[in-house]
Amino acid sequence: MMSIKDRLAKKTEGLLVPNKSEAAPGTAPLRTGPGQMLMVNSLMKESNEKLAVLEARLKEYEGTLPVRLIEADKIQASRWANRDLRSYEHADFSALKEEIRSAGGNVQPIKVRPLADSPDRYEIVFGHRRHQACLELGLPVLAFVEAVSDQELFKEMERENRTRADLSPWEQGVMYRRALNDQLFSSQEQLAREIGVDPGNLSKALRLADLPEVVVQAFASPLDLQFRWAKTLNDALQRDPDGVLERASELAANRSVAQTAKEVFEVLSGQFSNSPKEELIEMDGGAVAKIVTNRGQVSIHFNKGVLNSAQTKRLGELIKGFLGA
């Protein structure tokens, strides 16, 4: 293949015009001499300057991988894919999808590796969210292609995810557990060292990933699980496994009752009961009120007509004084 320099030199051939005696018959004689040489030197200088700019630009791409457009349905998620499908329901994914739709494709390439048993198909190294967006939009995916090992794939995927949209603690734990189960790393210590994460957070993430499925299902989404809850939930399971599993099943079955992730955690860990507790306040004429405790909230219900306006006002003052004491 002809180099850039050779092509530029080729373009300058013939710029030295022959003298009058060498001009083609019937054509006007062309000027020769010092002026013509100056013109040639000027053209050569301009060509050399352009060549230098081109070579500088080419150096910027030395060592980079080739990029190509690949049909989205020829690319599959990594076997260690760590994003729960519910993460694609969030607003940030919708925003990414709209950005890709407006641009006509993913401007930032994903990375894939060829499948050994199917050369025309690929496995994602990183870029699952961009691939999913293109798949839903029916667009081809701009991708780097490189054959990498399983361990290198895992490390690149984990590193890329940390620099982009953060994974939830539970998703991280699922990813780490799969890597350890598949023996990509010999121990938690090696895994933490290789990917550069805090060993304590890695251990907490693994604890979340190891929670029984019924406990995970007690939350509206596993993406709501927090690092700081890992030890408490595992301690509760060690202390009272049947109680935790029973409360988890009840929470999952009563999802229609609006509860925050923190409230679910408190019920599971035994800090609060999921069932309301009632205590009656009785006088000579019978029950006049009841105290209801539900998920840490306390309310007092008086029978109709028991309190007049003056008593209601005084009760409010008493409560203020009690809480301020």
N, C-alpha and C positions, 0 to 999 in steps of 0.2 A: 504494500500500500504506500502511495506517495506521501511523504511527510509534508507538513505545512510549509516548511522552508522551501522544499523542492517545488511545491505548487506556486509559491510566490515568485521564485526564480523563473519558473516557466512562463509566468505572465509577463515578465520583463524582456523575454527573448524577442528580438526583432525591433526593439525600441531604437537600437542604433540603425538608422536608416541609411541605405546605400547611397553613394554619390551619384551625380548626374549620369555618368556613363553606365551605371548599373541599374538605373531606373527602367521600369518596364516600358516597352515601346508604346507610344500613343498617350502616355500619362505625363502630367506636369512634373518637372523635376522637383524633388524635395530638398529642403534645406539641410545641410550638414554642418559640422564644425563645432566650435566651443559651445554655442547656444544649445545645440542638441544634446551635448554631453551634460550640461547643467540640468536640462530637463530630466534626463535619465537618472542623474544623481539625486534629484529631488524626489522622483518617484520611488527610488530605492530606499531613501531615508524614511519616507512616509510608510512604505511597506514594512520596513524593519520595526518602526514604532508600533504599528498595528499588530505585528507578530509578537512583540514583547507583551502587549496587553493581553492577547489571546493566550499566550503561554502562562501568564500570571493567573488568568482565570481558570485555566485547566488544572493548575496546581491545587486550587481550592477543592477540587473534586477527586484528588488522588486518594486511593484507598476506600472510596465510598462504594456502596453496593449499587448494582443496577436497579432501576425502578421500572415497574411495568404495571399495566392495567390488567386485572384478573377478574373474571366473573365472580360475583359474590358467592354464588352457590357452589363454586369449586373450592371454597375455603371453609374449613371446619374449625370449631373451637378447639383449643388445646385440651388434652385429657386432664390437665391440671387447672382448667378454667375456674376462676375463683369469684366470678360475679354471679350473685343470685339473680334470677330472672326478674325479680321484683325491683331490682335497681334500675331496670329499663322503664319503669313506670314513673320515675321521678322527673321533676321539672328540669333538672340539669341535663338529663339525656334528651329531653324534648328540644331543649335549646341547641344542643350539639347537632341533633338531627336536622333542625331547621337551617343551621349554619351550613351543613353539608349540602342540603337541598339547594340553597341559594347559590352556592359555589359550583354546583353541578358535579360534585364529587368531593372526596376527602383530600384536601390540599396537603395535609400532613400525612405522609405514608404510614401504613402499618408495617409490621414485619412478619413474614411467614417463612416456613421451611417446607420443602417438597416432601410428600409422603413417600416412604421407601417402596411401598407396594403399589403405589398409584402415582406415577410421575406428573400427571396432569392435574393432580389435586394437592392441596396445601393445608398445613396446620398452622394456626396463629401462634406466633411467638409473643407478640404484644399488639394491642390495638383492638381488643374485643368490642369495645363500645363503638368505635368507628366502623368496624366491619358490620355490626348489627344495624347501625344506621343505614349504611349502603344497602344491606340486604333488604331492609324494610322499604327503602326508596326505589329499589330495582336498579341501582347504579353499580357499575363496575368499581372495584376497589384498587386504589393506587397502593402498591406494596413493594417493599424491599424483599428480595428472595435470597435466603442463605441457608445452607445446610448446617445446623448446629446440633450439639448433643442434647440429651434430655436435661442434664443438669444445667447447661448453659441456657437452654430455653427457659427453665424455671427461674433462674437468676435474673435474666433480662426482663421477663414478664413481671416479676415482683418489683424490680427496680423502676420500671416504666410506670407501673401503677402508683407507686409512691410519689412520683414526680407529677402525676396528673390527678385525676379524680380519685380521692382517697377511698380505699376499701373500708368497709365497716369492720370492727374487731372480729365479728363472727365470720365474715368472708375470709379475712386473713387467716383465722384459725383453721378453716376448712382447707385452704390452700396449703398451709404448713403441714396439716395432718396427712394429706394426700401425698405430699413429697416424702414424708418420713415413712409412710406405709409402703410406698414404691421404692424405698431405699435409695432415693437420690442422694441422701445424706446419711451418714452413719449415726448421728445423734442430734439432739436439740442444740447442743453446744456448737457443733460444726455448722448446722443450718444457720444459727444466729450469726456466727462469724462470717460465713460465706456471703450472706445477703446484707450484713451490716445493720442488724436491728437489735434493739435492747433485749437481752435474754429474758428479763422479767416480763415485758410485754408479749414476747413470743409464747412464754409459758401460760400467761393469762388467756391469750387467743386460743391456744390449744385446749384449755379447760372449757372455754365457751363452745368450741367445736365438738367436744366430747360429751356435752350435755345430752340427756335422753331426748329423743325427738318430741315427745309429748311436752317436755318443758319448753323447748324452742317454739312449739306450736302455740303455747299459751300467750305468746306475744303477738301483737298484730302483725309484726314483721321481724324476722331474726336480725334485720339490719339495725334494730333498736337496741340490741344487747351491747352493754358497755364493758370495757376492760375491768373497771373497778368492781363489777358485780360477780366476776368469775369465782373468786375465792369464797364469797358468802354463799353463792348458790351451791357450789360443790360441798361446802361444809354442811349446809342444810340437808343435802342428799345423803351425806355420810351419817348424819345424826338421825334423820327421820325420812328414809327413802319413800316409804309408803305414803306418808303425809304429804310430801312434796308432789309426788306423782298424782295423788288424788286431787290436790288443789289445782295442779296444772290441767288435769282433764276437765275440771269444773270451769276453769277460766276459758279454755278452748271452746267448750260447749256453749258458753254464755258470751260469745264475742259481741253480741248486740249491745251489751252494757259497756258504755264508753269508759275505758280505763287507759290511763297513760302507761307508758312503759315502766316508769318508776313505781307506779301503784302495783303493776303486775309483779315486779321484782319483790316488792315488800310483802305481798301476799305469799309468793312462792317461798321466800326465805323465812316466813313465819313471823314477820314483824307485825303484820296485821292480818286478821281473818278476812276471807273473801265474803263470808256471810254476815249480814248485819246482826248486831247483838242489841237486844232491847232489855231495859230495866224499868220496871214500873215504880212510880211514886204514889204511895197510897196514903189516904187519910181515913178518918172515921167513916166517911160516906163511901169509901171505895177508892179505886185508882183515879187520880186526877191528872196524871201526866206520865210520860214515858221518856226515857233517855235512850236514844238510838246511836250506836257506834257503828260506823260503816267505812272501812278502808281508811281509818285514821281520822275521820270526820265525826264530830259529836253534835247531835241536835236534840233539843228538848221540845216535846209536843204536849201542849196542855189541852185538856178537854175544853170544848166550847163553853164559854160563859164562866169559866173558873176564875179568870183574871179580868178585873176591870181596868180602865185606862190608867188609873193611878198606880195600881199594882204592876201593870206592864212597864210603866216608866221606872218604878222603883227596881223592878227586876233587872232592867237594862243597866241601871246605876250599880247594882250589886255585882253584875257580871264584869263591868268595867273595873270595879275595885278589885274583884277576884283575880282578873288577868294581870292587873298592874301590881299586884302584891308580890 
